[in-house]
């Protein structure tokens, strides 16, 4: 049995288990740190939080009402980690 938290992400409230919360919090903090010095960085992180919220909503239904560690891991894999983001935005 895991503890659950209520969080507000992208303007919606979610129930998230303890382990998933810790991973999500770490991920969001890493995103904030990565985009901190970039122009429009706060807006980028806000947009990413909103997208994560949309992906959370897709996973919830009558049988599954709590975001789990597996859900967060899959969403992070889909969104990408900050260290995977390229600083080079030029294209050939």
PyMOL commands that set and color helices and strands:
alter all, ss='L'
color gray80, all
select helices_A, chain A and resi 18-35+41-59+69-79+82-84
alter helices_A, ss='H'
color red, helices_A
select strands_A, chain A and resi 4-9+12-17
alter strands_A, ss='S'
color yellow, strands_A
deselect
rebuild
show_as cartoon
